Amino acid sequence: MFIFSVMLYFKQKSSRFDTLDSGVCPACGSKTKIILDTDNDTEFKVPVIRKRILQSHGCSGAIEFEFKCSECGLKEVHTQSR
């Protein structure tokens, strides 16, 4: 039971990271907004999720990212290995 719980936790954490990395908020479901300017035929994208690097641990280490949703204020920190 314990091993299953740990595996489920890591799967959910990985799934949440992938969702945030794609630009969708897992809490409120907001996506990147696309604004079309019909006069100039240009497309502007306004991202809902802000991503910034908190700490980089060298060329072979892990990178810590902070994701913040501008709609609901969700703030999460995830680590990704290189």
C-alpha positions as CSV (number, residue, x, y, z in Angstrom):
1,M,0.0,0.0,0.0
2,F,2.8,2.4,0.9
3,I,4.6,1.8,-2.4
4,F,1.4,2.4,-4.4
5,S,0.9,5.7,-2.5
6,V,4.4,6.9,-3.3
7,M,4.1,6.0,-6.9
8,L,0.7,7.8,-7.2
9,Y,2.2,10.9,-5.5
10,F,5.0,11.1,-8.0
11,K,2.7,10.5,-11.0
12,Q,0.4,13.3,-9.8
13,K,3.3,15.6,-9.3
14,S,4.7,14.9,-12.7
15,S,1.2,15.4,-14.3
16,R,0.8,18.7,-12.5
17,F,4.3,19.9,-13.7
18,D,3.4,18.9,-17.3
19,T,0.1,20.8,-17.1
20,L,1.8,23.9,-15.7
21,D,4.6,23.7,-18.3
22,S,2.1,23.6,-21.1
23,G,0.5,26.9,-19.9
24,V,-2.7,25.6,-18.3
25,C,-3.5,26.2,-14.6
26,P,-4.5,23.0,-12.9
27,A,-6.5,24.8,-10.2
28,C,-8.7,27.1,-12.2
29,G,-8.2,25.7,-15.7
30,S,-7.2,29.0,-17.3
31,K,-5.3,28.8,-20.6
32,T,-3.1,31.2,-22.6
33,K,-5.3,34.0,-24.0
34,I,-5.1,34.8,-27.7
35,I,-6.0,38.3,-28.9
36,L,-6.5,38.9,-32.6
37,D,-5.9,42.3,-34.1
38,T,-8.0,42.4,-37.3
39,D,-6.5,45.7,-38.5
40,N,-2.9,44.3,-38.8
41,D,-3.7,40.6,-38.9
42,T,-1.5,40.0,-35.9
43,E,-2.0,37.6,-33.0
44,F,-1.0,38.4,-29.4
45,K,-0.6,35.7,-26.8
46,V,-1.1,36.6,-23.1
47,P,0.2,33.7,-20.9
48,V,-1.7,33.0,-17.7
49,I,1.2,31.0,-16.2
50,R,4.4,32.8,-15.4
51,K,7.5,30.6,-15.2
52,R,10.8,31.6,-13.7
53,I,13.9,29.8,-12.7
54,L,14.6,29.9,-8.9
55,Q,17.8,28.0,-8.9
56,S,20.0,26.2,-11.3
57,H,22.4,23.6,-9.9
58,G,25.0,23.6,-12.6
59,C,25.3,21.8,-15.9
60,S,24.4,18.3,-14.6
61,G,22.1,19.3,-11.7
62,A,18.5,20.0,-11.3
63,I,16.6,23.2,-12.1
64,E,13.9,24.6,-9.7
65,F,11.0,26.4,-11.5
66,E,8.4,28.6,-9.9
67,F,5.0,28.7,-11.7
68,K,2.5,31.4,-10.8
69,C,-1.0,31.8,-12.2
70,S,-2.1,35.4,-12.8
71,E,-5.8,34.4,-12.6
72,C,-6.2,32.5,-9.3
73,G,-2.8,33.2,-7.6
74,L,-1.6,29.6,-7.6
75,K,2.1,29.4,-6.8
76,E,4.1,26.1,-7.1
77,V,7.7,25.1,-7.2
78,H,8.8,22.1,-9.2
79,T,12.2,20.5,-9.8
80,Q,13.3,19.2,-13.2
81,S,16.5,17.3,-13.9
82,R,18.5,17.9,-17.0
